[in-house]
Amino acid sequence: MKQIIHGVMKEGINVDIVSFEDTTFSGMNCLQFATLRGDVQMMEQLIKMGAALDIEALPPPSDLANHTGVVMKPKGCTALLLAVNGAITSRNIMSIVANGGMGGMGGMFGGNQARESYEGCVECAIQLVRLGADTSVTFQFPPGGKNHPIYQSWHVWKLEGKSIRDVATLVGSDLFEKTVEEFSAMEHQLENVNCRCGSRLPWKQCHAGKPTDPYYLTDKDDEKDVSKIKWRYSPMAPCHCNTSNSRLGLPETKKIYFKCCWDETAHREYYQCDKTSEIRVMARTAVTPMQREAMQFMQEMLKGKSEDEINALMESTQQMMKDPKFLIANRCKIVREGGAIALKAIASDNPCSKLYSWDPEVYAGVMETMDANLSFQWNDVHWALPKAELLKWTEEWNEALEQYCDNTGLTGSEREDVIKLHTASPFAPCGNVKCCKLETSVKQYSRCSKCYNIAYCSSACQKEDWKNHKQKWCKPGTRERQTTGISSGESLTQMLTK
């Protein structure tokens, strides 16, 4: 087990795929092995490292005849099902021994062994339920295992086809029965489910204590099904940004999730599907003042409307968002009404940007001059924009600026002033706000090797700006994102419907 923990934390091994062989069942993963043995400490350590609660791992083969001497685990089994099975089995052995059964084997199975096994399995089962394990899982024989001696007790207790909820009384623990009943209700589970760090405290009293720390995710179609909830990935497990970094050839952080991408400034929420072990990433961005105003406006629009009216409005909005002319009109409206705040938002409020000094009317007018299907929002802090695209955008913007001046009848010194202030330059500024240097050749400055979203004229400038950059802009694993501001219809849709 120490080797497994070391492999997970240091070498990125997936704890859900490491299998164990046992004298009772074969083909179990680490978590299933721990719960069948009633080893609570091992179980909680594995969950702390990111183990999925309800994954079947290795399913039983289609034919047990090819596996002589091997007893396969139940079909579709989970760690919770094995813990419950272990508790029921141990309780039955204790009852038989107490009544003088099992002949000379009473000493072997009596005493502390069966009691310890029972208490361990019950404790494992209770903690799994409190962590959000699925209690609707049913007892199913593996292929060809219905007549195997190890499963004979299932016939006696009539377990086949029954869920964990159905057989809770057979465990013989009032606390387990009460826990299963309480956590079968969606509201209770969302409010009281435990954090996966091993504290045995609800998320709200532990790592999700702040309102900015969501700890669960539900899809709209599954909002009433407790088994479909995706819980936040363990805060003490190796951060999943290492997976992205490895794929992109970047150095891995080797940090736990809570010390890496958990913080709200990192904008990355990892949610785990306990049935498949897959991680769903919610890469959120900080809400700008302009976006906040748009959301407030949307909320006012939806006040007092029925669910059908809201759905109709959302559908209509989605359809309009597919129209390039509608998009460009709304972008221009936001720029004109938002003024300098809107221009700062386009540059993600980066202090190195000079867009705030531009005239919003000219900026919007230039966008309207461009072909709606090719329109974009110019951003002067374009460190992450690929060179070819940057040169293309620069040329198109400046051509549209000349056309705007022609359309508005600007001439002489007034025209020169407008063009001088609003001309797009392919040369980016140094990312250190205290430095005034501009590039003298396209993509001259070196970008931050961690996030790739900012560039500096020298290593000295990067060191001087590191504290500010690290806190506000540098997000681990963001190299693949490389955004350049609000430049798509999708982002505007999200802004209005968020």
N, C-alpha and C positions, 0 to 999 in steps of 0.2 A: 504494500500500500504506500510506503514511503517513496518507492520508486515511481509509482503512478503520480503521486502528488508533485514530485520533482519534475516529472515529464510534462505535466499539465502547466505548471507555473513557469518553467524555464524553457521548454522545448515546443510548446504549443500543441501538445497531444490532446485530441478530443476525448474527454473523459467518458463520453457516451458510447464509444465504440470499443473500448477495452473490455474483453470478455473474460469470464471466470467459469471454471468447471467446479461443481460441488457434488457431494455425495447424494444430494436429493434431486437437484435439477441441473441440466446442462444448458449452455448457451446464454447465461445471464451476463448482463453488464455489471459494472462496479456497484451502482446504486442498488440494483436488484439483489446482488449478492449480500450487500450490507444489511438490507431490510429483512431478507429471509433469515439471516443469522441473528436478527434483533440487535445489531450493533448500532446504537443511536449515534454515538460519537463519529463513527466512520461515515454514516449516512449524512450527517450534518456537514461534515468536512467536504464531502463530495458535492453537495448542493452549493456550498459556499464557493466551490471552484467552478460552478456553472453547469452542473449536471441537470439534464432535463428530467422532470418528474415522471412523465407518463409515456416515455418512449419505450417501444417494445424491444428495440435493439435487434438482436438476431432472432427472426421468427423461426418457429420449429419447422423442420423439413417436412416434405409432403408424405414421407413414408418412414415410419419408425423402424421398420424391419431392416433397413440398411444401417441402423445404428445399434447393433447388438450391445446390450449391457448399459446403454445410455438412456436415461429418462429425461425426455425433453420437458422444458417448462410449459405451462399452459399457453394456449394460443391467445395472442393479443394481450398477454399479461403485462402488468406494470409493477413498479416497486411497491405501490400501495396494496395491490392484489396479493403479492407474495407475502407482505407483512401480515395481512389479514389471514391468509391461508396458514401461515406459521403460527399465529396466535390461536386459531381454531384447533389446529392439530395438537399443539402443546397443551391446550386446555383439555382436550379429549384424553391425552395420555395421562395427565394429572388425575383426571376423574377415574380412569381405569385403575391406576396404581393405588389411589385412595380407597378403592373398593376391593383391593387385594388381588387385582388381575395381573396379567403378564407374567405370572409364575416367578421364576427365579430372576427375571429381568427387572423386577421392581426396583432393586437397588440401583441398577444402571440408569433407569429412566426416572426414578423417584428423587427424593432429596431436592437439591438445589437446581439440578440441570434443567428439568422441564419447567420449573418455576421461573428460572432466569430467562430461559428462551421465551416463555409466554410474556413476561413483563417487558422484555426488550422489544418483541414484535408489536405489542400493544402501544408502547411508547413511540416506536417508529411510525405506526399507523396514525396515531393522533397528530404527531408533528407534521406528517405529510399532508394530512387534511388541512391543517392550519396554514400550510404553505401554499395551498391551492391545488392539490392533486385531485384528479378526476375521480369522483365517487360513483360515476355511472358505468364504469368498466365492469364487464360481466365475466363470470367464470366459464371458460370454454376448454374442453379437452383438446390436446394436440392431436394431429392426425394419427390414428392408430393407437392412441393412448387410453381410450375409454376403458379397456379391460386390463390395463396395467395395474399391478398391486398397489403402486404408490397413489393411484387415484381412486381406490376402492372406497375410501372414506367420503369422497365426493358423492357417491351414490347414497351412502347412509344419511348424509346431511342434505341431500338433494340440492347441491350447489349449482349444477349446470344451468346456464342461462340466467342465473340471478346476479344482480349487481351488488356492489359493496354496500350500498344503502340497504338492500333487501336483507343482507345477512349480518347486519351490524349487531343484532341481538345475540348472535351465536358467538361473538367474541367474548362476551361475558364481562364487559367493562361499561359501566354507566357513563363514564367520562367520554369514551369513544362514541357511544351511541349519541350522546348530547352534541358532541363536536360535529359528527356527520350530519345530524339534523340541522344544526345552526348554519353550517357552511354550505348547505344545499340551497340556501336562499341567496340570491344575487346581492341584495343590499348588504346583508351581514358579511358576506365574503369580501366585497369591495372595501368595506370599512375596517375589517379586522384581520385580513390575511397577513401573515407574517413576512417580514423582510427575509431575504435569502442569505443574509450575512452570518447567520448562526446565533443571532441575539435572542430569538424567540419573542421578539417584539413586533407589533404591527408596523407596516411600512411607515405610517404617519407618525409613529413615535420613534422611528429609527432613521434610515437614510433618506426617506422621502418626507422629512419633517417640514420642509419649506413648500409653500404653494407652487413654487416654480419647479418642483420635482415630481412630475407624474410618475406613477408606478404600475399602471396597467393600460392595456389597449384593447378595445373591442371594435369589431367591424359592425357596420350598421345593421346587417342582416342577422347578427348573432348577439344582439344587445341583451337578450333575456336568457341566454344559454351560458351557465357558469363554466361549462367545459370548454368553451371557445375563447375564453379570456386569455390574452397573452400578457404575462407578467414581466416586469422589468428584469433584465438580466442581472445576475448577482453582482452587487457593487464590489465584492471582494475577488471576483474572478479576473483572469487576465483580460485586458481590454481588447475588444474586437477590432480596434483601429490597427492593431498589429497585422491582422489578416490583409487589410487594404494596403498597408505599407509594404508588406512582403510581396504582394502582387505587383506593386508599382516600383519595386526595387529600392524603396526607402528604408532607412534604418528603423528597427522596431523599438518601441519605447520600453517594453517589458514591465509596464506598470499595470496595477490593478485598475479596473474600470472606474472606481470612485476617485482615484488619483489622476485620472487621465481625461476621458471624454465625458464623464458624468456631469461636470460643472456646467451650469446653464450657458456660460460663455462659449463652451465648445460646440453647442448646437447639435449634439448627437445623442439620441436616445435609442438604446438597444432593447428590444423586446424579444422574449424567447417563446417559441412554440414548444410546449412541453411534450407534444406527441411526436414531433419530427426533429426536435433539437435545432431547427432553423432559427436564425436571428433576423429579425426585421428591424431595419434602421430607419429612424425618423430624423432626418437631417434638417432641423429647424434653423431659421435665421432670426436674428434680432428684429423686433418690430420697430420700424421707423415711425416718426411722428406722422408722416403722410399716410402710412398704412393704418395707423391707429385711428386717424380721422375717418378713413374710408370704412373701417370696421364699425365705428360709431354711427356713421351715416347709414350703413346697411342695417344695423340693429334698429334704428329709428324707422326705417322703411318697413321692417317686418313686424313691428309692434301691432298687436291686435289682429293679425292675420291668422287664418286657420292653417292647419298643416297642408291641406290641399293647395291653398293659395300660395303658401311659401314654396312648395314643390314646383308649382307652375312658374313662379317667378324665377326660381333657380334654374329651371330648364330653359326658360326664355333667355336668361342671362348667359347660360352656357352656349346657346346657339348664336347669340350676338357676338360672343368672344371669338367665334370662328370667322367673323367678318373682318378682314384687314382694315377696312375703312372705319369700322366702328372702333377698333382698337386704337388706331392712330388718333382718332378724334378724342377718345377718352384720355390718352396719354397727354395730348396737347392741353386738354382741359385741366388735367391735374397739374401740369407745369405752370399754366397761367394762374390758376387759383392758388397753388402752393407757393409760387414765387421761389425765393432763395432756398426755402426749406425743401421744396420738391427737388431742386437741382442738387442740393447736398445729399438728399436721399438717393439720387441716381448714382452718386459717387460713394454710396454707403457711409456717408458722414465722415469720410476720410479727410483729415485736416490738410493733407498734401494737395487736395484738389482745389482748383480755382474756379470751378463751375459756379459757385455761389455768387461770383462777381459778374456773371453773364446776365444779359437781359432775358428774362423768361419769355417775353413776347417774341424776341428774335429766335430763341431756341425752339419754341413751339412752331414758329413760322417756317423754320428750316425743315423740321420734321414733316410738316404738311406739304412742303414742296417735293419731297421725295416720293417715289412710287410706294404706295401703301403696302404692297406685297414685299418690298425690300427695306422698309423703314426700320430704323433702329434708333436707340438713344445713345448719343455720344458721351463717353466717359473719359476724362483726361488722365485718370490714374489707371491706365490700361496695362499694368504689368503682366497680368495673366493672359491677355489676349494673344493668340498666335500671330506671328509676324505677318504672314500672308493676309490674314483677315484684317489685321490692324491697318496695313497699307491700303487695302481695298476700302475700308470704312473711312479712312482719312480722305481719300480721293473723292468718294461719294458725298461725304459731308461738305467739303469745300466747294464742290460743284453745286450742291443744293443751296449753299450760302450765297454764291454768286447769283443763282436764279432767284433767290428770295429778294436780294437787293434790286434786281431787275423788275420783279413783280411789284415791289412797293415803291418803285421810282426813286430810289436813293441814288444820289450823285455826289460828285465832289468830295470834300473833306468828310462829310457826314457818312458817305459810303465807305470811305477809307477807314474811318474809326470803327464802324460796325464790323467790317471784315477783319481788322486787326485784332479786335477783342474776341471774336467768335470763331476764328479759324482753328480747325482741328490740327493738332501737331502729333506726329508719330513718335516724338521724343518725350519720354516719361520723366517725371521728377524723381529725385532721390526720395526713398521712403522715410528718411529721417526728417521730421517736420522742421528741425532746426537748421537744416541744410537747404540752400536755395539752388543747388546745381540741377541743370537739365542735361539729359543725354545729348551728345553731339552726333551720335549714329544710332540707328534703330536697334533696340534691344541690346544696348551697350552695357547696361548695369546688370549685375548678377542678382538672381532672385533668391529668396530665403529657401534653403534646401528642405525645410520642414513642411511649409505650407504652399510654397510656389506662388503666393498671391501678392508679393511685394518685392521690390528690388531696391538695392542700395548702390551708391557710387563707390563705396569702399567698405572694408571690413570694420574700420573705425566708426563709421556712421551706423553700421548695423549693431555694433556693440553698444553705442550710445543710446540707440533707440530700442534695444532689446526688451527692457522692462515694460515699456509702453506697448510694444508690438506683441509681446507674449501674452499680456493681460487682455488686450482688446481685439487683436486681429489674427494672431497665429493659432489656428485650430489644428490639433494633430489629425493627420489623415485627410486633410482637405485638398491635397494636390489634385485629386481626380475631379474635384468640383469646379475650380477655376471660374467662378462667376464674374461678371463684369457689370453688375448693377441690374436694375429692372429693365430688361430688354426683350421680354417675351410676353405674348398674350397669356401664357399659362400662369406666369407669376402675377399678372394683373387679376386674373380670375381668382387665384388663391387669395389675393389680397382682399377682394370684395366679398368672397364667400367664406372666409376663414371664421 
